[in-house]
Amino acid sequence: MPSPVTEFPAAEPALAARHFSGLLAFETDCWDVHAALAGGATDFVLVDVRGPSAYARGHVAGAVNLPHREMSAERLASWPANTLFVVYCAGPHCNGADKAALRLAGLGRPVKKMIGGVTGWLDEGFDLQAA
């Protein structure tokens, strides 16, 4: 009798490769964002999509605050059209980053979600910056 792990067979490697590369096209994680920022990366804009008071209490250093409800073509006009936005919110219990990603994609902007949000950032041992 198979274990709960093997009850459903693993996908063929080619299918697994398509699936996981697809996930990475939509998501990044706190560790990769931290490493990029520490290395001086300027190839994306990190966006904290929480409200201004939550942002002021603590956010990832270098993140701009732009709540998803305030995202518009006019608000994004200062960034080139091909700018990659990486969005995050409070954590896995919050869908604000998903809403922001949907809004950015609807505005024709490249976007990824930083999985884990603030909770993940803190879990990795990284500091937040107060405004």
DSSP file (Angstrom, degrees, kcal/mol; ACC not computed):
  #  RESIDUE AA STRUCTURE BP1 BP2  ACC     N-H-->O    O-->H-N    N-H-->O    O-->H-N    TCO  KAPPA ALPHA  PHI   PSI    X-CA   Y-CA   Z-CA
    1    1 A M              0   0    0      0, 0.0     6,-0.1     0, 0.0     2,-0.0   0.000 360.0 360.0 360.0 130.0    0.0    0.0    0.0
    2    2 A P        -     0   0    0      0, 0.0     5,-0.1     0, 0.0     0, 0.0  -0.306 360.0-114.1 -71.9 155.0    1.5    3.4   -1.0
    3    3 A S     >  -     0   0    0      1,-0.1     4,-1.3    -2,-0.0     3,-0.3  -0.319  35.7 -99.3 -75.4 167.3    2.2    6.1    1.5
    4    4 A P  T  4 S+     0   0    0      0, 0.0     4,-0.4     0, 0.0    -1,-0.1   0.787 125.2  56.9 -58.6 -24.9    0.2    9.4    1.4
    5    5 A V  T  4 S+     0   0    0      1,-0.2     3,-0.3     2,-0.1     0, 0.0   0.904 115.8  32.3 -72.2 -41.5    3.3   10.8   -0.4
    6    6 A T  T  4 S+     0   0    0     -3,-0.3    -1,-0.2     1,-0.2     4,-0.1   0.405  87.4  99.8 -99.8   2.0    3.3    8.3   -3.2
    7    7 A E  S  < S+     0   0    0     -4,-1.3    -1,-0.2     1,-0.2    -2,-0.1   0.889  92.1  40.1 -54.6 -39.9   -0.5    7.7   -3.4
    8    8 A F  S    S-     0   0    0     -4,-0.4    -1,-0.2    -3,-0.3     0, 0.0  -0.960 101.9-120.6-109.1 123.1   -0.5   10.1   -6.4
    9    9 A P        -     0   0    0      0, 0.0     3,-0.1     0, 0.0    -2,-0.1  -0.217  29.4-101.7 -64.4 151.1    2.5    9.6   -8.6
   10   10 A A        -     0   0    0      1,-0.1    -4,-0.0    -4,-0.1     6,-0.0  -0.338  44.4 -98.6 -66.0 151.9    4.9   12.4   -9.3
   11   11 A A        -     0   0    0      1,-0.1    -1,-0.1     2,-0.1     5,-0.0  -0.298  46.1 -88.1 -67.4 155.7    4.6   14.3  -12.5
   12   12 A E     >  -     0   0    0      1,-0.1     4,-2.7    -3,-0.1     3,-0.4  -0.366  44.2-110.9 -59.1 146.0    6.9   13.4  -15.4
   13   13 A P  H  > S+     0   0    0      0, 0.0     4,-2.6     0, 0.0     5,-0.2   0.853 116.7  52.0 -54.0 -39.8   10.1   15.5  -15.2
   14   14 A A  H  > S+     0   0    0      2,-0.2     4,-1.9     1,-0.2     5,-0.1   0.907 112.4  45.7 -65.4 -39.8    9.2   17.7  -18.2
   15   15 A L  H  > S+     0   0    0     -3,-0.4     4,-2.4     2,-0.2    -1,-0.2   0.900 112.6  51.0 -68.0 -40.9    5.8   18.5  -16.8
   16   16 A A  H  X S+     0   0    0     -4,-2.7     4,-2.8     1,-0.2     5,-0.3   0.905 108.4  52.6 -62.4 -41.2    7.3   19.2  -13.4
   17   17 A A  H  X S+     0   0    0     -4,-2.6     4,-2.2    -5,-0.2     5,-0.3   0.914 110.5  47.1 -61.9 -43.1    9.8   21.6  -15.0
   18   18 A R  H  X S+     0   0    0     -4,-1.9     4,-1.8     2,-0.2    -1,-0.2   0.919 113.9  48.7 -63.6 -42.9    7.1   23.5  -16.8
   19   19 A H  H  X S+     0   0    0     -4,-2.4     4,-2.0     2,-0.2    -2,-0.2   0.955 115.2  41.4 -62.5 -51.9    5.0   23.7  -13.6
   20   20 A F  H  X S+     0   0    0     -4,-2.8     4,-1.9     1,-0.2    -1,-0.2   0.845 113.9  51.1 -72.4 -32.8    7.8   24.9  -11.4
   21   21 A S  H  X S+     0   0    0     -4,-2.2     4,-0.9    -5,-0.3    -1,-0.2   0.850 108.9  54.7 -69.3 -31.0    9.3   27.4  -13.9
   22   22 A G  H >X S+     0   0    0     -4,-1.8     4,-0.7    -5,-0.3     3,-0.6   0.917 106.3  50.3 -63.8 -43.3    5.8   28.7  -14.3
   23   23 A L  H >X S+     0   0    0     -4,-2.0     4,-2.0     1,-0.2     3,-1.3   0.918 107.9  53.1 -59.7 -42.9    5.6   29.3  -10.5
   24   24 A L  H 3< S+     0   0    0     -4,-1.9    -1,-0.2     1,-0.3    -2,-0.2   0.706 100.6  61.4 -69.2 -18.4    8.9   31.2  -10.6
   25   25 A A  H << S+     0   0    0     -4,-0.9    -1,-0.3    -3,-0.6    -2,-0.2   0.718 115.7  33.4 -74.8 -20.8    7.5   33.4  -13.3
   26   26 A F  H << S+     0   0    0     -3,-1.3    87,-2.3    -4,-0.7     2,-0.3   0.674 121.0  41.2-104.6 -23.8    4.8   34.6  -10.9
   27   27 A E  E  <  +a  113   0A   0     -4,-2.0     2,-0.3    85,-0.3    87,-0.2  -0.901  46.6 179.1-132.8 153.0    6.6   34.5   -7.5
   28   28 A T  E     -a  114   0A   0     85,-2.5    87,-2.7    -2,-0.3     2,-0.2  -0.871  27.4-124.5-135.0 172.2    9.9   35.2   -5.8
   29   29 A D  E  >  -a  115   0A   0     -2,-0.3     4,-2.3    85,-0.2     5,-0.2  -0.730  23.7-104.4-120.9 172.3   10.8   34.8   -2.2
   30   30 A C  H  > S+     0   0    0     85,-0.6     4,-2.9    -2,-0.2     5,-0.2   0.871 117.2  54.9 -60.4 -39.8   12.0   36.9    0.7
   31   31 A W  H  > S+     0   0    0      1,-0.2     4,-2.6     2,-0.2    -1,-0.2   0.931 109.8  45.6 -62.6 -45.9   15.5   35.4    0.5
   32   32 A D  H  > S+     0   0    0      2,-0.2     4,-2.4     1,-0.2    -1,-0.2   0.894 113.8  48.9 -66.0 -39.7   15.9   36.3   -3.2
   33   33 A V  H  X S+     0   0    0     -4,-2.3     4,-2.9     2,-0.2     5,-0.2   0.936 112.2  49.1 -64.3 -45.0   14.6   39.8   -2.7
   34   34 A H  H  X S+     0   0    0     -4,-2.9     4,-2.9     1,-0.2     5,-0.2   0.933 112.3  47.8 -58.9 -47.0   16.9   40.4    0.2
   35   35 A A  H  X S+     0   0    0     -4,-2.6     4,-1.6    -5,-0.2    -1,-0.2   0.903 112.8  49.1 -62.2 -41.0   19.9   39.1   -1.8
   36   36 A A  H  <>S+     0   0    0     -4,-2.4     5,-2.9     2,-0.2    -2,-0.2   0.940 113.8  44.9 -64.1 -47.1   19.0   41.3   -4.7
   37   37 A L  H ><5S+     0   0    0     -4,-2.9     3,-1.5     1,-0.2    -2,-0.2   0.909 112.1  51.9 -64.4 -41.7   18.6   44.4   -2.6
   38   38 A A  H 3<5S+     0   0    0     -4,-2.9    -1,-0.2     1,-0.3    -2,-0.2   0.820 108.9  52.4 -63.6 -30.1   21.8   43.7   -0.7
   39   39 A G  T 3<5S-     0   0    0     -4,-1.6    -1,-0.3    -5,-0.2    -2,-0.2   0.402 121.7-107.7 -86.6   2.7   23.6   43.4   -4.0
   40   40 A G  T < 5 -     0   0    0     -3,-1.5    -3,-0.2     1,-0.2    -2,-0.1   0.699  51.5-179.8  83.1  19.7   22.3   46.7   -5.2
   41   41 A A      < +     0   0    0     -5,-2.9    -1,-0.2    -6,-0.2     3,-0.1  -0.254  17.1 174.6 -57.2 137.2   19.8   45.4   -7.7
   42   42 A T        +     0   0    0      1,-0.1    -1,-0.1     3,-0.0    -5,-0.0   0.083  52.4 100.6-126.9  19.7   17.8   48.0   -9.6
   43   43 A D  S    S+     0   0    0     40,-0.1    41,-0.4     2,-0.0     2,-0.3   0.254  85.2  31.7 -95.4  14.5   16.0   45.8  -12.0
   44   44 A F  S    S-     0   0    0     39,-0.1     2,-0.5    -3,-0.1    41,-0.2  -0.980  71.0-126.8-157.6 162.2   12.7   45.8  -10.1
   45   45 A V  E     -b   85   0A   0     39,-2.6    41,-2.8    -2,-0.3     2,-0.5  -0.973  22.9-143.1-114.1 122.7   10.6   48.0   -7.8
   46   46 A L  E     -b   86   0A   0     -2,-0.5    18,-2.6    16,-0.3     2,-0.5  -0.747  19.5-164.4 -87.7 127.5    9.6   46.5   -4.5
   47   47 A V  E     -bc  87  64A   0     39,-3.3    41,-2.1    -2,-0.5     2,-0.7  -0.955  16.4-155.7-123.3 119.9    6.1   47.6   -3.5
   48   48 A D  E     -bc  88  65A   0     16,-3.0    18,-2.1    -2,-0.5    41,-0.2  -0.838  11.5-169.9 -87.2 116.2    4.5   47.3   -0.1
   49   49 A V        +     0   0    0     39,-2.6    19,-0.9    -2,-0.7    20,-0.2   0.343  48.6 106.9 -96.8   7.3    0.8   47.2   -0.8
   50   50 A R  S    S-     0   0    0     38,-0.3    16,-0.1    17,-0.2    -2,-0.1  -0.256  82.5 -78.6 -75.6 171.6   -0.4   47.6    2.8
   51   51 A G     >  -     0   0    0      1,-0.1     4,-2.4    15,-0.1     3,-0.2  -0.214  45.5-102.5 -66.8 162.0   -1.9   50.8    4.1
   52   52 A P  H  > S+     0   0    0      0, 0.0     4,-2.5     0, 0.0     5,-0.1   0.828 119.3  53.7 -57.8 -36.0    0.3   53.8    5.0
   53   53 A S  H  > S+     0   0    0      2,-0.2     4,-1.7     1,-0.2     5,-0.1   0.910 110.6  45.9 -69.5 -39.8    0.1   53.1    8.8
   54   54 A A  H  > S+     0   0    0     -3,-0.2     4,-1.3     2,-0.2    -1,-0.2   0.918 113.3  50.6 -65.3 -42.8    1.2   49.5    8.5
   55   55 A Y  H  < S+     0   0    0     -4,-2.4     3,-0.4     1,-0.2    -2,-0.2   0.914 109.0  51.7 -58.3 -44.4    4.0   50.6    6.1
   56   56 A A  H  < S+     0   0    0     -4,-2.5    75,-2.1     1,-0.2    -1,-0.2   0.845 104.6  56.5 -64.4 -34.4    5.1   53.3    8.7
   57   57 A R  H  < S-     0   0    0     -4,-1.7    -1,-0.2     1,-0.3    -2,-0.2   0.820 132.1 -32.4 -68.0 -29.8    5.3   50.7   11.5
   58   58 A G     <  +     0   0    0     -4,-1.3     2,-0.3    -3,-0.4    -1,-0.3  -0.601  66.0 163.6 169.0 128.8    7.7   48.6    9.5
   59   59 A H  B     -E  129   0B   0     70,-2.2    70,-3.5    -2,-0.2     2,-0.3  -0.915  49.3 -77.3-145.0 167.9    8.5   47.8    5.9
   60   60 A V    >   -     0   0    0     -2,-0.3     3,-2.4    68,-0.2    68,-0.1  -0.564  59.3-105.3 -69.6 128.8   11.3   46.3    3.8
   61   61 A A  T 3  S+     0   0    0     66,-0.4     3,-0.1    -2,-0.3    -1,-0.1  -0.338 107.5  25.2 -57.8 130.7   14.0   48.9    3.3
   62   62 A G  T 3  S+     0   0    0      1,-0.4   -16,-0.3    -3,-0.0    -1,-0.3   0.246  91.9 127.6  97.6 -11.8   13.8   50.2   -0.2
   63   63 A A    <   -     0   0    0     -3,-2.4    -1,-0.4   -18,-0.1     2,-0.3  -0.530  51.4-140.6 -77.9 143.5   10.1   49.4   -0.7
   64   64 A V  E     -c   47   0A   0    -18,-2.6   -16,-3.0    -2,-0.2     2,-0.7  -0.752  18.2-122.7 -95.6 151.9    7.7   52.0   -1.9
   65   65 A N  E     +c   48   0A   0     -2,-0.3   -16,-0.2   -18,-0.2   -18,-0.1  -0.863  45.6 148.6 -99.7 117.0    4.2   52.2   -0.4
   66   66 A L        -     0   0    0    -18,-2.1     5,-0.1    -2,-0.7   -15,-0.1  -0.715  35.8-144.6-147.5  91.7    1.4   51.9   -2.9
   67   67 A P    >   -     0   0    0      0, 0.0     3,-2.0     0, 0.0     4,-0.4  -0.233  24.8-117.2 -56.9 145.6   -1.8   50.2   -1.7
   68   68 A H  G >  S+     0   0    0    -19,-0.9     3,-1.2     1,-0.3   -18,-0.1   0.819 112.9  60.3 -58.4 -32.3   -3.5   48.1   -4.4
   69   69 A R  G 3  S+     0   0    0      1,-0.2    -1,-0.3   -20,-0.2   -20,-0.0   0.724 104.8  50.6 -68.1 -19.1   -6.6   50.3   -4.3
   70   70 A E  G <  S+     0   0    0     -3,-2.0     2,-0.4     2,-0.0    -1,-0.2   0.405  80.9 117.4 -98.7   1.5   -4.5   53.3   -5.3
   71   71 A M    <   +     0   0    0     -3,-1.2     2,-0.3    -4,-0.4     3,-0.1  -0.558  35.4 145.9 -75.0 128.4   -2.8   51.6   -8.3
   72   72 A S     >  -     0   0    0     -2,-0.4     4,-1.7     1,-0.1     5,-0.2  -0.959  63.3-101.2-152.4 165.1   -3.6   53.3  -11.5
   73   73 A A  H  > S+     0   0    0     -2,-0.3     4,-0.6     1,-0.2    -1,-0.1   0.882 123.4  53.1 -58.0 -37.8   -1.9   54.1  -14.8
   74   74 A E  H >4 S+     0   0    0      1,-0.2     3,-0.7     2,-0.2     4,-0.3   0.913 108.0  48.8 -65.6 -42.7   -1.4   57.7  -13.6
   75   75 A R  H 34 S+     0   0    0      1,-0.2     3,-0.4    -5,-0.2    -1,-0.2   0.784 115.7  44.9 -67.5 -26.6    0.3   56.5  -10.3
   76   76 A L  H >< S+     0   0    0     -4,-1.7     3,-2.2     1,-0.2    -1,-0.2   0.489  83.6  99.1 -93.9  -4.7    2.6   54.2  -12.3
   77   77 A A  T << S+     0   0    0     -3,-0.7    -1,-0.2    -4,-0.6    -2,-0.1   0.718  71.4  65.5 -60.4 -23.2    3.5   56.7  -15.0
   78   78 A S  T 3  S+     0   0    0     -3,-0.4    -1,-0.3    -4,-0.3    -2,-0.1   0.619  94.3  70.4 -77.5 -10.1    6.8   57.6  -13.5
   79   79 A W  S <  S-     0   0    0     -3,-2.2     4,-0.0     1,-0.1    -3,-0.0  -0.868  95.6-103.4-105.6 140.8    8.2   54.1  -14.1
   80   80 A P    >   -     0   0    0      0, 0.0     3,-2.0     0, 0.0    -2,-0.1  -0.209  35.2-110.3 -56.3 152.4    9.0   52.8  -17.6
   81   81 A A  T 3  S+     0   0    0      1,-0.3    -2,-0.0    -4,-0.1    -4,-0.0   0.750 116.4  53.6 -59.7 -26.9    6.4   50.4  -19.0
   82   82 A N  T 3  S+     0   0    0     27,-0.1    -1,-0.3     2,-0.1     2,-0.2   0.327  77.5 131.0 -93.9   9.1    8.7   47.4  -18.7
   83   83 A T    <   -     0   0    0     -3,-2.0     2,-0.5     1,-0.1   -39,-0.1  -0.417  56.2-132.8 -63.3 129.7    9.5   47.9  -15.0
   84   84 A L        -     0   0    0    -41,-0.4   -39,-2.6    -2,-0.2     2,-0.5  -0.759  19.1-157.0 -84.2 125.7    9.1   44.7  -13.0
   85   85 A F  E     -bd  45 111A   0     25,-2.1    27,-2.4    -2,-0.5     2,-0.6  -0.893   4.7-161.7-103.0 133.0    7.1   45.3   -9.8
   86   86 A V  E     -bd  46 112A   0    -41,-2.8   -39,-3.3    -2,-0.5     2,-0.3  -0.972  17.2-163.0-113.6 117.2    7.5   42.9   -6.9
   87   87 A V  E     +bd  47 113A   0     25,-2.4    27,-3.1    -2,-0.6     2,-0.3  -0.734  14.0 171.2-106.5 148.1    4.6   43.2   -4.5
   88   88 A Y  E     -b   48   0A   0    -41,-2.1   -39,-2.6    -2,-0.3   -38,-0.3  -0.985   6.3-178.7-147.4 158.8    4.1   42.1   -0.9
   89   89 A C        -     0   0    0     25,-0.3    29,-2.1    -2,-0.3    30,-0.2  -0.424  57.7 -53.2-132.1-149.1    1.6   42.5    1.9
   90   90 A A  S    S-     0   0    0     27,-0.2    29,-2.2     1,-0.2    30,-0.1   0.879  93.5 -79.6 -66.9 -39.9    1.4   41.3    5.5
   91   91 A G    >   -     0   0    0     27,-0.2     3,-2.2    26,-0.2    26,-0.2  -0.989  67.0 -38.2 164.2-166.2    1.9   37.6    4.9
   92   92 A P  T 3  S+     0   0    0      0, 0.0    25,-0.1     0, 0.0    -1,-0.0   0.695 126.7  60.4 -63.1 -18.5    0.3   34.4    3.7
   93   93 A H  T 3  S+     0   0    0     23,-0.1     2,-0.4     2,-0.0    -3,-0.0   0.436  96.8  75.2 -85.6   0.4   -2.9   35.3    5.5
   94   94 A C    <   -     0   0    0     -3,-2.2     3,-0.3     1,-0.1     4,-0.2  -0.929  55.8-167.9-119.2 134.2   -3.3   38.4    3.4
   95   95 A N     >  +     0   0    0     -2,-0.4     4,-2.3     1,-0.2     5,-0.2   0.234  62.1 105.2-103.9  14.6   -4.4   38.6   -0.2
   96   96 A G  H  > S+     0   0    0      1,-0.2     4,-2.5     2,-0.2     5,-0.2   0.872  79.2  52.5 -60.4 -37.4   -3.4   42.2   -0.8
   97   97 A A  H  > S+     0   0    0     -3,-0.3     4,-2.7     2,-0.2    -1,-0.2   0.884 108.8  50.3 -66.9 -37.0   -0.4   41.2   -2.8
   98   98 A D  H  > S+     0   0    0      2,-0.2     4,-2.4     1,-0.2    -2,-0.2   0.917 111.3  48.3 -65.2 -42.1   -2.5   39.0   -5.0
   99   99 A K  H  X S+     0   0    0     -4,-2.3     4,-2.3     2,-0.2    -2,-0.2   0.904 113.1  48.1 -63.7 -41.0   -4.9   41.9   -5.6
  100  100 A A  H  X S+     0   0    0     -4,-2.5     4,-2.9     2,-0.2     5,-0.2   0.917 110.9  50.3 -65.7 -42.9   -2.0   44.2   -6.3
  101  101 A A  H  X S+     0   0    0     -4,-2.7     4,-2.7     1,-0.2     5,-0.2   0.911 111.3  49.1 -61.9 -41.7   -0.5   41.7   -8.8
  102  102 A L  H  X S+     0   0    0     -4,-2.4     4,-2.3     2,-0.2    -1,-0.2   0.918 112.3  48.1 -62.7 -43.3   -3.8   41.4  -10.5
  103  103 A R  H  X S+     0   0    0     -4,-2.3     4,-1.3     2,-0.2    -2,-0.2   0.930 112.8  47.5 -64.3 -45.1   -4.2   45.1  -10.8
  104  104 A L  H  <>S+     0   0    0     -4,-2.9     5,-2.7     1,-0.2     3,-0.4   0.923 112.2  49.4 -62.6 -44.3   -0.7   45.6  -12.1
  105  105 A A  H ><5S+     0   0    0     -4,-2.7     3,-1.8     1,-0.2    -1,-0.2   0.903 108.6  53.9 -61.5 -39.9   -1.1   42.9  -14.7
  106  106 A G  H 3<5S+     0   0    0     -4,-2.3    -1,-0.2     1,-0.3    -2,-0.2   0.772 105.6  53.8 -64.4 -25.5   -4.4   44.5  -15.7
  107  107 A L  T 3<5S-     0   0    0     -4,-1.3    -1,-0.3    -3,-0.4    -2,-0.2   0.317 124.1-106.7 -89.2   7.2   -2.5   47.7  -16.3
  108  108 A G  T < 5S+     0   0    0     -3,-1.8    -3,-0.2     1,-0.3    -2,-0.1   0.709  74.4 139.4  78.9  20.6   -0.1   45.9  -18.5
  109  109 A R      < -     0   0    0     -5,-2.7    -1,-0.3    -6,-0.2     2,-0.1  -0.798  57.5-114.9-103.0 139.6    2.7   45.9  -16.0
  110  110 A P        +     0   0    0      0, 0.0   -25,-2.1     0, 0.0     2,-0.3  -0.477  46.5 175.5 -66.0 139.5    5.2   43.0  -15.3
  111  111 A V  E     - d   0  85A   0    -27,-0.2     2,-0.3   -86,-0.2   -25,-0.2  -1.000  23.9-177.3-152.2 145.7    4.7   41.7  -11.8
  112  112 A K  E     - d   0  86A   0    -27,-2.4   -25,-2.4    -2,-0.3     2,-0.4  -0.956  25.0-128.0-134.2 155.7    5.8   39.1   -9.3
  113  113 A K  E     -ad  27  87A   0    -87,-2.3   -85,-2.5    -2,-0.3     2,-1.0  -0.887  13.3-134.8-104.4 135.2    4.6   38.4   -5.8
  114  114 A M  E >   -a   28   0A   0    -27,-3.1     3,-1.3    -2,-0.4   -25,-0.3  -0.792  31.6-137.1 -85.2 104.4    7.1   38.1   -2.9
  115  115 A I  E 3  S+a   29   0A   0    -87,-2.7   -85,-0.6    -2,-1.0   -27,-0.0  -0.334  82.5  28.4 -66.2 143.5    5.7   35.1   -1.2
  116  116 A G  T 3> S-     0   0    0    -87,-0.1     4,-2.5     4,-0.1     3,-0.5  -0.053  87.5-157.5  98.3 -31.5    5.6   35.2    2.6
  117  117 A G  H <>  -     0   0    0     -3,-1.3     4,-2.3     1,-0.2   -27,-0.2  -0.169  62.1 -23.2  56.7-149.6    5.2   39.0    2.8
  118  118 A V  H  > S+     0   0    0    -29,-2.1     4,-2.7     1,-0.2     5,-0.2   0.891 142.1  55.5 -61.9 -40.5    6.3   40.7    6.0
  119  119 A T  H  > S+     0   0    0    -29,-2.2     4,-2.4    -3,-0.5    -2,-0.2   0.932 110.5  44.5 -59.0 -46.7    5.8   37.5    8.0
  120  120 A G  H  X S+     0   0    0     -4,-2.5     4,-1.7     2,-0.2    -1,-0.2   0.891 110.8  54.9 -64.3 -40.0    8.1   35.6    5.7
  121  121 A W  H  <>S+     0   0    0     -4,-2.3     5,-1.9     1,-0.2     4,-0.3   0.937 112.5  42.3 -58.3 -48.9   10.6   38.5    5.7
  122  122 A L  H ><5S+     0   0    0     -4,-2.7     3,-1.7     1,-0.2    -1,-0.2   0.884 109.2  58.5 -67.3 -38.6   10.7   38.4    9.5
  123  123 A D  H 3<5S+     0   0    0     -4,-2.4    -1,-0.2     1,-0.3    -2,-0.2   0.829 102.2  55.5 -59.3 -32.1   10.8   34.6    9.6
  124  124 A E  T 3<5S-     0   0    0     -4,-1.7    -1,-0.3    -3,-0.2    -2,-0.2   0.571 122.1-109.5 -77.2  -8.1   14.0   34.7    7.5
  125  125 A G  T < 5S+     0   0    0     -3,-1.7     2,-0.2     1,-0.3    -3,-0.2   0.590  70.6 142.9  91.5  11.3   15.5   36.9   10.2
  126  126 A F      < -     0   0    0     -5,-1.9    -1,-0.3     1,-0.1     2,-0.2  -0.554  46.3-120.2 -86.8 152.0   15.5   40.1    8.1
  127  127 A D        -     0   0    0     -2,-0.2   -66,-0.4     1,-0.0     2,-0.3  -0.524  14.3-138.7 -89.4 155.5   14.8   43.5    9.6
  128  128 A L        -     0   0    0     -2,-0.2     2,-0.5   -68,-0.1   -68,-0.2  -0.768  14.5-133.5-104.7 158.6   12.1   46.0    8.8
  129  129 A Q  B     -E   59   0B   0    -70,-3.5   -70,-2.2    -2,-0.3     2,-0.3  -0.945  13.7-139.7-113.0 131.4   12.6   49.7    8.6
  130  130 A A              0   0    0     -2,-0.5   -73,-0.2   -72,-0.2   -74,-0.1  -0.648 360.0 360.0 -87.2 148.6   10.2   52.1   10.3
  131  131 A A              0   0    0    -75,-2.1   -74,-0.1    -2,-0.3   -75,-0.1   0.473 360.0 360.0 -81.3 360.0    9.2   55.3    8.4
